Amino acid sequence: MSRTDLPTKARRPSRTRPRRTDRSLARRLRLPLVLVVVALVLSYGADRFLAAAVERRVSAAVGCRLDGAELTTSLPGPLITPRLLTGDLGDVTVQGFIDTEAGSTHLQLSLHDVHARPFTDEPVDVAGAEATVTLPYDQLPGTEAGQQRFENAGDQLAVVRPGVVLGGDIRVLMDLALAGEELVLTPATVEVAGQQLPVDLVAPLLGVRDPALAGQLEPRRVALPGLPNGLTPDHVAVGPDGLTLQASLDTNELTAAGDCRA
């Protein structure tokens, strides 16, 4: 066997060691990444700072218009600095609590096409505004003396008068409507001892025994608790926690209130 026929020992391929190259690349990329992160944090912080200033201006203007109510404004979306600089904010949500003649109640306002910029003396301008006011059932007239209580009955309002029929409660289901700042109650069904009866059947029977009680089964108007100046009720519905009033806000007077400092 010749030397050329002898098996030769396979050579292992040489290993490349890119570790130093990888470390060098990581060092070169680290600084730009850090700078990007810092720039994003600073941009977000500046954005939130400017947004908070505008939110305070809008809350103060609306709160001043509503007899000094303390409100909170929420601007839509993060990173809105371009809109803050131009002042064109679009739709804005404002909410909080307002005082009525019956007590404190929740308010949510939808402001449309709001124009407001931070750190300026120009008034807050709003193209339109709708409000949702929740009137708790225990704030409605008659509940303070225990004469009656109000409950949610689906699309209707239940008026419960305790102990008036054989010592038991009478529950009247009423349809709702709004006339100015008055609530129009139209009795539809009467519940006595768990039985539902038409009003036209029950009213004459009660009229013989108790004319005053029978009068409660006639359509009547109830004054709503007075709302702050500037809110005008437009629609009413039954809600889980109370009556839900849809109201409008005079945006012209809101604009004029931009210089108010509550």
C-alpha positions as a printed Julia matrix, in Angstrom:
262×3 Matrix{Float64}:
    0.0    0.0    0.0
    1.43   3.29  -1.01
    1.41   6.38   1.13
   -1.09   7.88  -1.15
   -3.49   5.07  -0.28
   -3.28   5.67   3.49
   -6.4    7.26   4.96
   -5.89  10.78   5.88
   -7.25  12.2    9.08
  -10.22  14.45   8.36
   -9.55  18.0    9.22
  -12.11  19.76  11.31
  -13.33  23.0    9.83
  -12.05  25.96  11.66
  -14.62  27.65  13.9
  -15.3   31.27  13.39
  -15.74  33.34  16.5
  -18.1   36.23  15.82
  -18.46  37.03  19.52
  -16.26  40.09  19.35
  -18.13  41.27  16.25
  -21.51  40.77  17.95
  -20.39  42.67  21.01
  -19.1   45.5   18.89
  -22.39  45.68  16.96
  -24.39  45.64  20.21
  -22.31  48.51  21.57
  -22.9   50.51  18.4
  -26.67  49.91  18.55
  -27.07  50.46  22.29
  -26.68  54.23  22.26
  -29.19  54.88  19.44
  -31.73  52.61  21.15
  -31.28  54.4   24.44
  -31.71  57.74  22.71
  -34.9   56.53  21.0
  -36.34  55.33  24.33
  -35.44  58.62  26.03
  -37.0   60.6   23.18
  -40.22  58.57  23.4
  -40.43  59.02  27.18
  -39.84  62.76  26.91
  -42.4   63.06  24.08
  -45.01  61.18  26.08
  -44.29  63.24  29.18
  -44.61  66.51  27.27
  -47.78  65.27  25.62
  -49.36  64.4   28.98
  -48.25  67.72  30.48
  -49.89  69.73  27.68
  -52.98  67.49  27.71
  -53.44  67.98  31.46
  -53.27  71.76  31.02
  -55.99  71.68  28.35
  -58.13  69.27  30.38
  -58.01  71.67  33.33
  -59.06  74.59  31.08
  -62.03  72.68  29.65
  -63.1   71.41  33.08
  -62.91  74.92  34.54
  -64.94  76.46  31.7
  -67.7   73.85  31.84
  -67.7   73.71  35.63
  -68.01  77.48  35.85
  -70.99  77.42  33.49
  -72.65  74.74  35.66
  -72.63  76.72  38.91
  -69.09  75.79  39.92
  -69.32  72.02  39.43
  -66.06  70.09  39.83
  -65.57  68.1   36.63
  -62.97  65.92  34.96
  -62.13  66.1   31.26
  -60.77  63.22  29.17
  -59.07  63.98  25.87
  -59.17  61.21  23.25
  -56.09  59.09  22.66
  -52.39  59.28  23.6
  -49.78  61.41  21.87
  -52.09  64.22  20.79
  -49.52  67.03  20.86
  -50.24  68.15  17.25
  -53.91  68.65  18.11
  -53.0   70.37  21.37
  -50.85  72.87  19.51
  -53.56  73.7   16.98
  -56.31  73.52  19.58
  -58.59  71.37  17.41
  -59.45  68.57  19.84
  -62.54  67.02  18.24
  -64.99  65.36  20.65
  -64.21  65.53  24.35
  -65.84  63.79  27.34
  -66.46  65.67  30.59
  -67.94  64.08  33.69
  -68.39  64.62  37.39
  -71.07  65.54  39.9
  -73.45  68.48  39.88
  -75.77  69.84  42.55
  -79.52  69.78  41.98
  -82.28  70.94  44.28
  -82.59  67.35  45.58
  -78.87  66.65  46.03
  -75.73  65.68  44.17
  -76.03  63.64  41.0
  -73.78  62.32  38.22
  -73.28  64.18  34.95
  -71.58  63.14  31.72
  -71.11  65.63  28.9
  -70.16  65.02  25.29
  -68.58  68.16  23.81
  -68.26  68.35  20.03
  -65.58  70.1   17.96
  -63.79  71.53  20.97
  -61.16  74.19  20.41
  -58.8   74.84  23.33
  -55.05  75.27  23.64
  -52.82  75.12  26.72
  -51.56  78.24  28.48
  -53.57  80.78  26.48
  -56.18  83.38  27.4
  -58.5   82.52  24.54
  -61.86  81.05  25.62
  -62.78  77.41  25.22
  -64.94  77.06  22.1
  -67.46  74.22  21.65
  -69.68  73.58  18.62
  -72.26  71.5   20.47
  -72.85  69.62  23.71
  -75.15  66.94  25.08
  -75.43  65.87  28.7
  -76.6   62.74  30.46
  -77.8   63.31  34.02
  -78.74  60.49  36.39
  -81.42  61.4   38.95
  -81.44  58.75  41.72
  -84.88  57.43  42.57
  -84.57  58.49  46.2
  -84.21  62.12  45.06
  -87.57  62.23  43.26
  -90.46  64.17  44.86
  -92.44  62.35  47.55
  -89.65  59.99  48.61
  -88.35  62.3   51.33
  -91.57  61.91  53.37
  -91.88  58.17  52.76
  -95.16  58.65  50.87
  -93.92  56.71  47.89
  -90.85  55.21  46.3
  -89.79  54.78  42.7
  -88.39  51.68  41.03
  -87.17  50.53  37.63
  -89.83  48.56  35.74
  -88.18  48.04  32.36
  -89.38  50.79  30.04
  -91.76  52.08  32.69
  -91.44  53.75  36.06
  -92.94  51.93  39.04
  -94.43  54.17  41.75
  -94.95  52.23  44.98
  -97.25  53.56  47.69
  -96.87  51.52  50.88
  -99.74  50.24  53.02
 -102.64  51.8   51.16
 -104.67  48.74  50.08
 -105.58  46.38  52.94
 -102.28  47.19  54.59
 -100.31  46.22  51.49
  -98.49  48.15  48.82
  -99.94  49.36  45.58
  -97.55  49.45  42.64
  -98.41  51.59  39.65
  -96.5   51.18  36.38
  -96.33  54.49  34.55
  -95.3   55.65  31.1
  -92.89  58.58  31.06
  -92.74  61.77  29.07
  -91.09  65.14  29.48
  -92.76  68.53  29.29
  -90.27  71.31  29.85
  -88.79  70.68  33.29
  -91.71  68.52  34.41
  -92.06  64.75  34.35
  -95.39  63.56  32.9
  -96.56  60.32  34.53
  -99.32  58.34  32.82
 -100.52  55.27  34.82
 -100.85  52.13  32.7
 -101.03  49.13  35.04
 -101.72  48.61  38.75
 -100.2   45.76  40.77
 -102.12  44.76  43.89
 -101.3   41.6   45.85
  -99.15  40.39  42.97
 -101.91  40.82  40.4
 -101.63  43.22  37.45
 -104.83  45.06  36.63
 -105.67  47.78  34.11
 -105.87  51.27  35.56
 -109.33  51.78  34.06
 -110.6   48.84  36.12
 -108.94  49.71  39.44
 -109.48  53.49  39.5
 -113.32  53.39  39.83
 -113.13  50.78  42.62
 -110.61  52.85  44.57
 -112.62  56.01  43.91
 -115.48  54.66  46.03
 -113.2   53.79  48.94
 -110.46  56.42  48.74
 -110.94  59.28  46.23
 -107.52  60.73  47.08
 -105.81  57.44  46.23
 -107.85  57.08  43.08
 -106.57  60.49  42.05
 -103.04  59.05  42.07
 -104.07  56.84  39.17
 -104.72  59.82  36.93
 -102.05  61.3   34.65
 -100.09  63.96  36.5
  -97.0   66.12  36.26
  -94.12  66.14  38.71
  -91.5   68.88  38.82
  -87.98  67.55  38.28
  -85.25  68.62  40.72
  -83.79  71.86  39.4
  -80.64  71.4   37.3
  -77.76  73.9   37.18
  -78.18  76.89  34.89
  -77.48  76.08  31.26
  -78.83  72.51  31.22
  -82.18  71.99  29.49
  -83.79  68.5   29.7
  -84.73  67.01  26.31
  -85.59  63.37  27.01
  -86.16  61.06  29.98
  -85.86  57.29  30.38
  -85.85  54.76  33.19
  -82.39  53.55  34.24
  -81.12  50.96  36.71
  -80.15  53.54  39.35
  -82.54  56.38  38.56
  -84.09  58.46  35.83
  -81.73  59.2   32.96
  -82.14  62.7   31.6
  -80.73  63.69  28.23
  -80.12  67.43  28.3
  -78.58  70.07  26.08
  -76.05  72.7   27.1
  -75.98  76.22  25.69
  -72.55  76.24  24.03
  -72.65  79.99  23.35
  -72.77  80.68  27.06
  -70.14  78.01  27.63
  -67.8   79.85  25.27
  -68.43  83.08  27.16
  -67.57  81.29  30.4
  -64.08  80.51  29.16
  -62.6   83.38  31.18
  -64.32  82.27  34.4
  -61.99  81.18  37.17
  -63.9   78.94  39.53
